Amino acid sequence: MAGSPYVKSLFWLAAFGGIGYGLLIATTPSGEKLERIKSSSSQSFPTVENKNKQLFMDQLKKSANVTDEIEDPTKKQN
């Protein structure tokens, strides 16, 4: 290839672009795989929101099991 550097650059750009596009198409996961990945990852790694919800529910259960009476500060003991 004794041609112009622009022709060489265009050739290499087209060649590597085609290879990249081919790899993109060949490695694209199917819809089933995407759904399986989404469902497994959501259970494995809880989000911050889910952690906060779980913490709130744990505290709510803990406070519901408390049998001590809460003293009313407005009432004075004689």
Secondary structure, 3 states (H helix, E strand, C coil): CCCCHHHHHHHHHHHHHHHHHHHHHHHCCCHHHHHHHHHHHHHHCCCHHHHHHHHHHHHHHHHHCCCCCCCCCCCCCC
